[in-house]
Amino acid sequence: MTGMDTFPEDEKRWFMYIGYLAQNWAGVETTLDGIVRQLHVHHGGHKFEPTPPYAFKRKRTFIRKAFADRPELAEHIGWLETLLDTATRLADIRHWALHSGWVTEGAENVTLNRYSKDDPLKWEHHKLTLDELYAAGVECAGLVLMLTWFGQVAFGIVTKEQLIESLGELSGKFGAPLPSDDPTD
């Protein structure tokens, strides 16, 4: 018997979905690290930061500055902002899920509690459903694909046609739809 065996099945799903979100968020962070390193090494990013940033907020700032500074990358800023806005929203959900105490309210709802950033003697609360938590994990997985595609196209590592062909092969194997290159999708 393990410690997890003592938890009701409802609570085990929360743990599983939090883990799913955390693992998929790690993919987002790793993909952003690749973009940061590409910018740092090949696109003058070292003039903004002597070493590549590791914290998500610093990565966001660094990536924005580097793209704005390079004319060959500036055309991708609209798509970049859409992806970074999505990442920021998902980072907040991940932060709540991983760094809060939580109280289940039935099988499908939870209230997350953490100390306020503004007043360490007050609590902040955030309500979340099991479906919302799972959806955030799924969205992180999709964001990894979108960031990968974005980086490949923005840096000219492969042509858009080559990337679409490669993704089409993967999509056929796994039955996943291809992401759009339209930043509003």
Beta strands, then each sheet from edge to edge (+ up, - down):
strand 1: 101-104
strand 2: 109-115
strand 3: 123-129
sheet 1: 1+ 2- 3+
end
